[in-house]
């Protein structure tokens, strides 16, 4: 057997999928065959969530049913709310949301049932409840009263209401909705592969999503949207951006929000999100971070030929919306639950245990010395 090592599984095709397709040479991404750009132009986030989960765009009737079910599952149990209130105020919200999904598994009547029907229902419940958990911790940490979800508001409107007790301008909500559409799914990325690996042992959907959240947290993956904003704040003002990045590159630093394993000529989601970032900046009359964005993007392209990824425009967009930086990756979670769930169901439908090999480079077989001889 060949022992050629492909570190990071670089270039390895491990399975088939019908959920999404990255076409690097076209710099395009499709969900279930639809270009994400077109989905952003023509759909609300809820329609895209349905598409990712079910494989087809919903009819009006199917969408109304999906929305009704999502809205009626938003409430968290008293036990989970109590848990959130008792969590340390300095915890990372990603750890909070990971713990909450894990807690949801203790309460869900179908946790152990891996049938397609149960998985779809469990996915919907986690999808509906996670924003409630994120917002509940956001407010608890600030010593504010938790706001219950509303059945009358869209996914994004309800999230803003639960976070800030007010819903911003329609265009701001739309920009947020767009970020959720762009974050919903991205083939065999680290967290999705984690979810599929967990699933491959025939473990359950809650466990796979809990693991995927832990995986998304890292700054080389979803955690980059937070890291981008910390970097921009450190830079502080546009006049400092050029020298900051020259200095960082000279020190061989990794610049957050740039580069991608699959795209080499640019992340197809960036132009759309960048457009909305500028829209938000104009509406709120906040130009500092978009200016820093442009300088960093230009310098990275000219000096390294490395393009930004979707986390680069998402970071400053959420910042301008007034969201605390450590809540950006939990927002990514709220949307990616759809993609993870679709992959978990796909893995269950055609499972093969994921178990790669490794090349051993440790000690050769040796004798065990008794404790008193060591
Ligand atoms: C996401 O896969 C997905 O689909 C993920 C995602 C999704 O939707 O699920 O798109 C979301 O995770 C986006 C990525 C967010 N991460 C970051 O922004 C962190 C910064 N980026 C890099 O660390 C890096 O580009 C990765 C982790 C994204 C990709 O890593 P690879 O494919 O392993 O590439 P690499 O790190 O080996 O880089 C190749 C070369 C290196 O130079 P050489 O050693 O060949 O000379 O490019 C350089 C790197 O040093 N490089 C960078 C860089 N990214 C690549 N140099 C400086 N800054 C960077 N950001």
Boltz pocket constraint, residues with backbone or C-beta under 6 A from the ligand:
constraints:
  - pocket:
      binder: B
      contacts: [[A, 8], [A, 182], [A, 183], [A, 185], [A, 186], [A, 187], [A, 188], [A, 189], [A, 190], [A, 219], [A, 220], [A, 221], [A, 222], [A, 224], [A, 253], [A, 254], [A, 255], [A, 256], [A, 257], [A, 258], [A, 259], [A, 260], [A, 261], [A, 262], [A, 304], [A, 306], [A, 309], [A, 310], [A, 311]]
      max_distance: 6.0
